[in-house]
């Protein structure tokens, strides 16, 4: 499935929902895709249904203050890599600081966040729960981090 615009993703979700599919949404930066990302996305897909992944735009990543050199991989490439995973049905790039607007537009039945988000404000949660959906926390795969990978690379160059 190619990377979709928000409008095309909404139309895709609507068509799939009419055929009885449960819609699952999650999001992330997915810079330097690693096994923690893969496990997270596989877990999300394992909840059943159609998995739509929101990928932060480059400008959104910069506002998240992930680091002065982030993202390493441009948004179109990050989105294409994520869309190529067997567990992902569609990808949409969003430019806002949070995925709340795209969650509202796509109206998923399940919103997945990493376990590290428990107890925090979840963008889009109210929208999902208002429609009878639920938020699920995926297990956190400790030890996997793009930041740590970049630090290891920097140390090896010294």
MDTraj code that builds the backbone (N, CA, C; nanometers):
import mdtraj as md
import numpy as np

residues = "UNK UNK UNK UNK UNK UNK UNK UNK UNK UNK UNK UNK UNK UNK UNK UNK UNK UNK UNK UNK UNK UNK UNK UNK UNK UNK UNK UNK UNK UNK UNK UNK UNK UNK UNK UNK UNK UNK UNK UNK UNK UNK UNK UNK UNK UNK UNK UNK UNK UNK UNK UNK UNK UNK UNK UNK UNK UNK UNK UNK UNK UNK UNK UNK UNK UNK UNK UNK UNK UNK UNK UNK UNK UNK UNK UNK UNK UNK UNK UNK UNK UNK UNK UNK UNK UNK UNK UNK UNK UNK UNK UNK UNK UNK UNK UNK UNK UNK UNK UNK UNK UNK UNK UNK UNK UNK UNK UNK UNK UNK UNK UNK UNK UNK UNK UNK UNK UNK UNK UNK UNK UNK UNK UNK UNK UNK UNK UNK UNK UNK UNK UNK UNK UNK UNK UNK UNK UNK UNK UNK UNK UNK UNK UNK UNK UNK UNK UNK UNK UNK UNK UNK UNK UNK UNK UNK UNK UNK".split()
xyz = np.array([
    [0.0860, -0.1180, 0.0000],
    [0.0000, 0.0000, 0.0000],
    [0.0902, 0.1237, 0.0000],
    [0.0644, 0.2168, -0.0898],
    [0.1453, 0.3393, -0.0909],
    [0.1116, 0.4280, 0.0289],
    [0.1915, 0.5297, 0.0466],
    [0.1644, 0.6296, 0.1489],
    [0.0464, 0.7132, 0.0984],
    [-0.0514, 0.7342, 0.1857],
    [-0.1740, 0.8027, 0.1462],
    [-0.1821, 0.9424, 0.2055],
    [-0.2528, 1.0297, 0.1362],
    [-0.2859, 1.1598, 0.1942],
    [-0.3903, 1.1350, 0.3028],
    [-0.4120, 1.2318, 0.3893],
    [-0.5127, 1.2170, 0.4944],
    [-0.6510, 1.1897, 0.4335],
    [-0.6835, 1.2604, 0.3253],
    [-0.8138, 1.2426, 0.2601],
    [-0.8268, 1.1008, 0.2029],
    [-0.7220, 1.0527, 0.1348],
    [-0.7261, 0.9184, 0.0780],
    [-0.7259, 0.8113, 0.1865],
    [-0.6547, 0.8359, 0.2956],
    [-0.6538, 0.7411, 0.4072],
    [-0.7930, 0.7304, 0.4678],
    [-0.8622, 0.8435, 0.4827],
    [-0.9976, 0.8424, 0.5375],
    [-1.0921, 0.7646, 0.4468],
    [-1.0800, 0.7825, 0.3153],
    [-1.1646, 0.7090, 0.2204],
    [-1.1333, 0.5589, 0.2262],
    [-1.0055, 0.5237, 0.2353],
    [-0.9636, 0.3839, 0.2460],
    [-1.0213, 0.3206, 0.3725],
    [-1.0089, 0.3904, 0.4845],
    [-1.0613, 0.3412, 0.6115],
    [-1.2127, 0.3218, 0.6025],
    [-1.2829, 0.4175, 0.5436],
    [-1.4288, 0.4071, 0.5299],
    [-1.4679, 0.2847, 0.4480],
    [-1.3981, 0.2614, 0.3369],
    [-1.4281, 0.1432, 0.2533],
    [-1.4040, 0.0146, 0.3303],
    [-1.2929, 0.0074, 0.3978],
    [-1.2578, -0.1139, 0.4730],
    [-1.3513, -0.1365, 0.5916],
    [-1.3918, -0.0296, 0.6569],
    [-1.4834, -0.0413, 0.7710],
    [-1.6192, -0.0941, 0.7239],
    [-1.6629, -0.0529, 0.6048],
    [-1.7906, -0.1011, 0.5508],
    [-1.7886, -0.2514, 0.5256],
    [-1.6680, -0.3063, 0.5053],
    [-1.6583, -0.4516, 0.4860],
    [-1.6374, -0.5243, 0.6192],
    [-1.6537, -0.4503, 0.7299],
    [-1.6494, -0.5122, 0.8615],
    [-1.5148, -0.5118, 0.9317],
    [-1.4170, -0.4457, 0.8757],
    [-1.2846, -0.4446, 0.9387],
    [-1.2791, -0.3489, 1.0576],
    [-1.2064, -0.3910, 1.1601],
    [-1.1764, -0.3063, 1.2746],
    [-1.0563, -0.2210, 1.2341],
    [-1.0605, -0.0919, 1.2634],
    [-0.9530, -0.0010, 1.2253],
    [-0.8652, 0.0277, 1.3470],
    [-0.7368, 0.0032, 1.3302],
    [-0.6381, 0.0261, 1.4346],
    [-0.5460, 0.1377, 1.3857],
    [-0.5148, 0.2307, 1.4751],
    [-0.4250, 0.3403, 1.4402],
    [-0.3148, 0.3508, 1.5441],
    [-0.1958, 0.3745, 1.4975],
    [-0.0850, 0.4112, 1.5836],
    [0.0020, 0.5099, 1.5080],
    [0.0976, 0.5670, 1.5776],
    [0.1813, 0.6672, 1.5119],
    [0.3196, 0.6699, 1.5733],
    [0.4089, 0.7376, 1.5032],
    [0.5439, 0.7542, 1.5543],
    [0.6329, 0.8225, 1.4529],
    [0.7568, 0.8435, 1.4938],
    [0.8561, 0.9056, 1.4067],
    [0.9168, 0.8000, 1.3142],
    [0.9512, 0.6850, 1.3691],
    [1.0083, 0.5728, 1.2941],
    [1.1341, 0.6121, 1.2173],
    [1.2206, 0.6853, 1.2863],
    [1.3484, 0.7265, 1.2299],
    [1.4489, 0.6154, 1.2598],
    [1.5190, 0.5674, 1.1598],
    [1.6083, 0.4519, 1.1732],
    [1.5301, 0.3351, 1.2325],
    [1.4438, 0.2803, 1.1525],
    [1.3567, 0.1716, 1.1954],
    [1.4376, 0.0603, 1.2609],
    [1.3958, 0.0173, 1.3791],
    [1.4663, -0.0881, 1.4525],
    [1.3670, -0.1922, 1.5025],
    [1.4182, -0.2976, 1.5659],
    [1.3340, -0.4099, 1.6074],
    [1.2261, -0.3668, 1.7074],
    [1.2529, -0.2666, 1.7891],
    [1.1496, -0.2165, 1.8796],
    [1.0304, -0.1615, 1.8031],
    [1.0575, -0.0879, 1.6954],
    [0.9499, -0.0376, 1.6097],
    [0.8714, -0.1539, 1.5494],
    [0.9446, -0.2509, 1.4954],
    [0.8799, -0.3650, 1.4305],
    [0.7889, -0.4392, 1.5272],
    [0.8372, -0.4669, 1.6469],
    [0.7559, -0.5383, 1.7467],
    [0.6323, -0.4586, 1.7845],
    [0.6475, -0.3281, 1.7952],
    [0.5362, -0.2393, 1.8278],
    [0.4281, -0.2466, 1.7186],
    [0.4709, -0.2386, 1.5941],
    [0.3757, -0.2432, 1.4827],
    [0.3132, -0.3818, 1.4689],
    [0.3903, -0.4861, 1.4896],
    [0.3355, -0.6218, 1.4844],
    [0.2341, -0.6437, 1.5965],
    [0.2636, -0.5940, 1.7150],
    [0.1690, -0.6026, 1.8257],
    [0.0389, -0.5327, 1.7883],
    [0.0526, -0.4111, 1.7333],
    [-0.0655, -0.3323, 1.6947],
    [-0.1510, -0.4092, 1.5942],
    [-0.0875, -0.4649, 1.4939],
    [-0.1610, -0.5418, 1.3921],
    [-0.2235, -0.6664, 1.4526],
    [-0.1568, -0.7250, 1.5500],
    [-0.2070, -0.8448, 1.6154],
    [-0.3373, -0.8240, 1.6905],
    [-0.3755, -0.6983, 1.7097],
    [-0.5034, -0.6694, 1.7744],
    [-0.6194, -0.6967, 1.6796],
    [-0.5883, -0.7277, 1.5553],
    [-0.6897, -0.7618, 1.4554],
    [-0.7302, -0.6413, 1.3735],
    [-0.7631, -0.6660, 1.2507],
    [-0.8128, -0.5568, 1.1685],
    [-0.7089, -0.4914, 1.0811],
    [-0.7371, -0.3693, 1.0476],
    [-0.6617, -0.2892, 0.9526],
    [-0.5700, -0.1952, 1.0294],
    [-0.4386, -0.1985, 1.0033],
    [-0.3456, -0.1120, 1.0744],
    [-0.3059, 0.0077, 0.9892],
    [-0.3410, 0.1259, 1.0382],
    [-0.3033, 0.2520, 0.9758],
    [-0.1981, 0.3166, 1.0659],
    [-0.0878, 0.3598, 1.0064],
    [0.0211, 0.4189, 1.0837],
    [0.0414, 0.5645, 1.0428],
    [0.0382, 0.6520, 1.1404],
    [0.0698, 0.7917, 1.1187],
    [0.2184, 0.8134, 1.1412],
    [0.2842, 0.8787, 1.0470],
    [0.4268, 0.9081, 1.0568],
    [0.4437, 1.0598, 1.0679],
    [0.5164, 1.1025, 1.1699],
    [0.5419, 1.2454, 1.1880],
    [0.6199, 1.3016, 1.0696],
    [0.5785, 1.4176, 1.0225],
    [0.6533, 1.4868, 0.9174],
    [0.7872, 1.5336, 0.9736],
    [0.8782, 1.5720, 0.8859],
    [1.0081, 1.6223, 0.9294],
    [0.9929, 1.7446, 1.0201],
    [0.9036, 1.8365, 0.9834],
    [0.8863, 1.9568, 1.0652],
    [0.8288, 1.9220, 1.2022],
    [0.7398, 1.8255, 1.2064],
    [0.6835, 1.7801, 1.3330],
    [0.7923, 1.7188, 1.4216],
    [0.8801, 1.6391, 1.3626],
    [0.9893, 1.5771, 1.4385],
    [1.0791, 1.6850, 1.4979],
    [1.1098, 1.7856, 1.4210],
    [1.1964, 1.8939, 1.4710],
    [1.1310, 1.9647, 1.5898],
    [1.0010, 1.9821, 1.5847],
    [0.9313, 2.0461, 1.6972],
    [0.9286, 1.9558, 1.8202],
    [0.9380, 1.8246, 1.7999],
    [0.9407, 1.7309, 1.9129],
    [1.0739, 1.7349, 1.9863],
    [1.1707, 1.8049, 1.9308],
    [1.3030, 1.8190, 1.9907],
    [1.3700, 1.6838, 2.0137],
    [1.3683, 1.6016, 1.9111],
    [1.4363, 1.4726, 1.9168],
    [1.5881, 1.4893, 1.9094],
    [1.6320, 1.6046, 1.8670],
    [1.7747, 1.6316, 1.8518],
    [1.7961, 1.7204, 1.7311],
    [1.9082, 1.7929, 1.7305],
    [1.9311, 1.8904, 1.6232],
    [1.9513, 1.8256, 1.4872],
    [1.9909, 1.7004, 1.4845],
    [2.0152, 1.6308, 1.3581],
    [1.9023, 1.5351, 1.3202],
    [1.7873, 1.5529, 1.3793],
    [1.6773, 1.4615, 1.3547],
    [1.5677, 1.5296, 1.2748],
    [1.4980, 1.4594, 1.1932],
    [1.5160, 1.3165, 1.1693],
    [1.6378, 1.2899, 1.0800],
    [1.6903, 1.1704, 1.0915],
    [1.8020, 1.1284, 1.0064],
    [1.7486, 1.0942, 0.8679],
    [1.6372, 1.0263, 0.8656],
    [1.5752, 0.9815, 0.7410],
    [1.4570, 1.0731, 0.7083],
    [1.4490, 1.1256, 0.5856],
    [1.3384, 1.2151, 0.5481],
    [1.2019, 1.1459, 0.5572],
    [1.0987, 1.2251, 0.5790],
    [0.9634, 1.1741, 0.6011],
    [0.9139, 1.0809, 0.4915],
    [0.9396, 1.1143, 0.3642],
    [0.8889, 1.0293, 0.2567],
    [0.9538, 0.8916, 0.2615],
    [1.0812, 0.8858, 0.2974],
    [1.1500, 0.7568, 0.3076],
    [1.1046, 0.6788, 0.4315],
    [1.0887, 0.7481, 0.5448],
    [1.0397, 0.6811, 0.6656],
    [0.9021, 0.6221, 0.6402],
    [0.8149, 0.6992, 0.5765],
    [0.6793, 0.6522, 0.5474],
    [0.6809, 0.5332, 0.4513],
    [0.7663, 0.5389, 0.3500],
    [0.7743, 0.4285, 0.2538],
    [0.8252, 0.3004, 0.3207],
    [0.9251, 0.3136, 0.4071],
    [0.9768, 0.1964, 0.4780],
    [0.8676, 0.1336, 0.5641],
    [0.7975, 0.2155, 0.6415],
    [0.6907, 0.1642, 0.7276],
    [0.5802, 0.1008, 0.6438],
    [0.5462, 0.1632, 0.5316],
    [0.4381, 0.1090, 0.4473],
    [0.4759, -0.0246, 0.3844],
    [0.6058, -0.0523, 0.3751],
    [0.6507, -0.1779, 0.3178],
    [0.6466, -0.2964, 0.4130],
    [0.6174, -0.2713, 0.5390],
    [0.6095, -0.3803, 0.6366],
    [0.4791, -0.4581, 0.6178],
    [0.4880, -0.5889, 0.6271],
    [0.3708, -0.6747, 0.6055],
    [0.2578, -0.6461, 0.7033],
    [0.2900, -0.5991, 0.8224],
    [0.1872, -0.5765, 0.9246],
    [0.1140, -0.4431, 0.9078],
    [0.1571, -0.3601, 0.8146],
    [0.0999, -0.2264, 0.7968],
    [0.0132, -0.2234, 0.6704],
    [-0.1078, -0.1711, 0.6858],
    [-0.1996, -0.1620, 0.5715],
    [-0.1935, -0.0285, 0.5001],
    [-0.1652, 0.0777, 0.5725],
    [-0.1552, 0.2101, 0.5109],
    [-0.0790, 0.3036, 0.6031],
    [-0.0176, 0.4037, 0.5420],
    [0.0585, 0.5047, 0.6149],
    [0.0106, 0.6416, 0.5712],
    [0.0054, 0.7319, 0.6673],
    [-0.0288, 0.8707, 0.6392],
    [0.0700, 0.9580, 0.7165],
    [0.1237, 1.0599, 0.6509],
    [0.2157, 1.1530, 0.7149],
    [0.1330, 1.2683, 0.7721],
    [0.1634, 1.3060, 0.8975],
    [0.0939, 1.4210, 0.9557],
    [0.1954, 1.5245, 1.0030],
    [0.1576, 1.6517, 0.9920],
    [0.2491, 1.7621, 1.0210],
    [0.2242, 1.8300, 1.1548],
    [0.1136, 1.7993, 1.2181],
    [0.0809, 1.8633, 1.3454],
    [0.1722, 1.8102, 1.4565],
    [0.1704, 1.8776, 1.5702],
    [0.2518, 1.8349, 1.6837],
    [0.2059, 1.7005, 1.7398],
    [0.0777, 1.6726, 1.7285],
    [0.0223, 1.5450, 1.7760],
    [-0.0644, 1.4850, 1.6649],
    [-0.0970, 1.3568, 1.6771],
    [-0.1826, 1.2940, 1.5769],
    [-0.3322, 1.3146, 1.6013],
    [-0.3691, 1.4015, 1.6942],
    [-0.5104, 1.4172, 1.7307],
    [-0.6011, 1.4438, 1.6110],
    [-0.5594, 1.5313, 1.5204],
    [-0.6444, 1.5655, 1.4049],
    [-0.6624, 1.4466, 1.3115],
    [-0.5559, 1.3718, 1.2857],
    [-0.5690, 1.2569, 1.1954],
    [-0.6479, 1.1451, 1.2630],
    [-0.6360, 1.1319, 1.3941],
    [-0.7164, 1.0339, 1.4677],
    [-0.8637, 1.0707, 1.4544],
    [-0.8943, 1.1965, 1.4699],
    [-1.0328, 1.2432, 1.4555],
    [-1.0839, 1.2135, 1.3145],
    [-1.0019, 1.2395, 1.2143],
    [-1.0422, 1.2195, 1.0753],
    [-1.0607, 1.0720, 1.0408],
    [-0.9705, 0.9855, 1.0891],
    [-0.9767, 0.8433, 1.0536],
    [-1.0721, 0.7638, 1.1427],
    [-1.1025, 0.8151, 1.2602],
    [-1.1963, 0.7520, 1.3535],
    [-1.1659, 0.6039, 1.3775],
    [-1.0444, 0.5715, 1.4238],
    [-1.0121, 0.4300, 1.4471],
    [-1.0929, 0.3708, 1.5618],
    [-1.1074, 0.2399, 1.5579],
    [-1.1737, 0.1670, 1.6659],
    [-1.0776, 0.1444, 1.7813],
    [-0.9479, 0.1335, 1.7470],
    [-0.8443, 0.1090, 1.8471],
    [-0.7292, 0.2057, 1.8215],
    [-0.6859, 0.2729, 1.9266],
    [-0.5702, 0.3619, 1.9217],
    [-0.4616, 0.2963, 2.0056],
    [-0.3458, 0.2706, 1.9450],
    [-0.2369, 0.2024, 2.0152],
    [-0.1254, 0.3006, 2.0461],
    [-0.0789, 0.2947, 2.1697],
    [0.0366, 0.3738, 2.2146],
    [0.1287, 0.2792, 2.2896],
    [0.2552, 0.3160, 2.2959],
    [0.3507, 0.2363, 2.3712],
    [0.3225, 0.2442, 2.5200],
    [0.3627, 0.1420, 2.5941],
    [0.3390, 0.1370, 2.7384],
    [0.4007, 0.2564, 2.8108],
    [0.5014, 0.3181, 2.7494],
    [0.5630, 0.4363, 2.8104],
    [0.4676, 0.5565, 2.8113],
    [0.3533, 0.5461, 2.7445],
    [0.2533, 0.6529, 2.7425],
    [0.1489, 0.6368, 2.8535],
    [0.1492, 0.5254, 2.9249],
    [0.0491, 0.5059, 3.0309],
    [0.0590, 0.6186, 3.1328],
    [-0.0572, 0.6711, 3.1723],
    [-0.0626, 0.7790, 3.2688],
    [-0.0409, 0.9170, 3.2085],
    [-0.0198, 0.9238, 3.0778],
    [0.0014, 1.0520, 3.0102],
    [-0.1215, 1.0881, 2.9271],
    [-0.1274, 1.2134, 2.8868],
    [-0.2348, 1.2595, 2.7989],
    [-0.2141, 1.1976, 2.6607],
    [-0.3117, 1.1255, 2.6116],
    [-0.3027, 1.0571, 2.4828],
    [-0.3782, 1.1384, 2.3780],
    [-0.3063, 1.2003, 2.2826],
    [-0.3755, 1.2756, 2.1765],
    [-0.4690, 1.1840, 2.0973],
    [-0.5929, 1.2241, 2.0868],
    [-0.6922, 1.1467, 2.0127],
    [-0.7744, 1.0520, 2.0995],
    [-0.7351, 1.0340, 2.2247],
    [-0.8047, 0.9391, 2.3126],
    [-0.9539, 0.9725, 2.3256],
    [-0.9839, 1.0994, 2.3555],
    [-1.1236, 1.1387, 2.3745],
    [-1.2061, 1.1106, 2.2500],
    [-1.1504, 1.1397, 2.1338],
    [-1.2184, 1.1169, 2.0072],
    [-1.2508, 0.9687, 1.9886],
    [-1.1548, 0.8830, 2.0159],
    [-1.1721, 0.7379, 1.9992],
    [-1.2740, 0.6848, 2.0996],
    [-1.2573, 0.7209, 2.2254],
    [-1.3469, 0.6685, 2.3297],
    [-1.4884, 0.7229, 2.3153],
    [-1.5034, 0.8442, 2.2672],
    [-1.6358, 0.9037, 2.2454],
    [-1.7170, 0.8210, 2.1455],
    [-1.6492, 0.7596, 2.0502],
    [-1.7162, 0.6772, 1.9495],
    [-1.7236, 0.5297, 1.9904],
    [-1.6860, 0.4991, 2.1150],
    [-1.6939, 0.3614, 2.1628],
    [-1.5681, 0.2795, 2.1391],
    [-1.4613, 0.3445, 2.0925],
    [-1.3352, 0.2743, 2.0702],
    [-1.2542, 0.2654, 2.1981],
    [-1.1328, 0.2137, 2.1855],
    [-1.0494, 0.1973, 2.3037],
    [-0.9037, 0.2293, 2.2736],
    [-0.8301, 0.2589, 2.3810],
    [-0.6869, 0.2824, 2.3732],
    [-0.6184, 0.1598, 2.4314],
    [-0.5186, 0.1096, 2.3609],
    [-0.4428, -0.0078, 2.4041],
    [-0.2964, 0.0322, 2.4142],
    [-0.2309, -0.0139, 2.5195],
    [-0.0884, 0.0141, 2.5385],
    [-0.0072, -0.1085, 2.4995],
    [0.0805, -0.0896, 2.4026],
    [0.1674, -0.1978, 2.3552],
    [0.2850, -0.2129, 2.4508],
    [0.3305, -0.3359, 2.4725],
    [0.4476, -0.3554, 2.5584],
    [0.5668, -0.2771, 2.5047],
    [0.6452, -0.2241, 2.5957],
    [0.7626, -0.1460, 2.5586],
    [0.8814, -0.2392, 2.5417],
    [0.9442, -0.2333, 2.4255],
    [1.0619, -0.3169, 2.3971],
    [1.1860, -0.2419, 2.4458],
    [1.2221, -0.2652, 2.5696],
    [1.3354, -0.1947, 2.6309],
    [1.4653, -0.2241, 2.5565],
    [1.5493, -0.1238, 2.5523],
    [1.6812, -0.1411, 2.4929],
    [1.6907, -0.1043, 2.3460],
    [1.5801, -0.0661, 2.2864],
    [1.5808, -0.0297, 2.1455],
    [1.5420, 0.1166, 2.1322],
    [1.6303, 0.1943, 2.0734],
    [1.6066, 0.3373, 2.0638],
    [1.6903, 0.3951, 1.9507],
    [1.6270, 0.4756, 1.8672],
    [1.7005, 0.5442, 1.7611],
    [1.8072, 0.6347, 1.8214],
    [1.7733, 0.7025, 1.9297],
    [1.8698, 0.7896, 1.9962],
    [1.9928, 0.7096, 2.0396],
    [1.9712, 0.5917, 2.0970],
    [2.0844, 0.5072, 2.1393],
    [2.1665, 0.4598, 2.0201],
    [2.1007, 0.4261, 1.9114],
    [2.1719, 0.3833, 1.7901],
    [2.2614, 0.4974, 1.7410],
    [2.2071, 0.6177, 1.7379],
    [2.2844, 0.7333, 1.6921],
    [2.4019, 0.7618, 1.7856],
    [2.3811, 0.7463, 1.9152],
    [2.4908, 0.7662, 2.0110],
    [2.6016, 0.6635, 1.9894],
    [2.5652, 0.5389, 1.9628],
    [2.6629, 0.4341, 1.9362],
    [2.7435, 0.4671, 1.8115],
    [2.6774, 0.5150, 1.7092],
    [2.7459, 0.5532, 1.5842],
    [2.8429, 0.6678, 1.6111],
    [2.7975, 0.7690, 1.6848],
    [2.8833, 0.8842, 1.7158],
    [3.0059, 0.8413, 1.7951],
    [2.9879, 0.7528, 1.8939],
    [3.1002, 0.7054, 1.9752],
    [3.2012, 0.6279, 1.8917],
    [3.1509, 0.5506, 1.7955],
    [3.2415, 0.4704, 1.7123],
    [3.3239, 0.5569, 1.6175],
    [3.2809, 0.6801, 1.5940],
    [3.3514, 0.7707, 1.5037],
    [3.4555, 0.8559, 1.5764],
    [3.4588, 0.8452, 1.7061],
    [3.5543, 0.9276, 1.7836],
    [3.6906, 0.8659, 1.7855],
])
top = md.Topology()
chain = top.add_chain()
for i, resn in enumerate(residues, 1):
    res = top.add_residue(resn, chain, resSeq=i)
    for name in ("N", "CA", "C"):
        top.add_atom(name, md.element.get_by_symbol(name[0]), res)
traj = md.Trajectory(xyz[None], top)
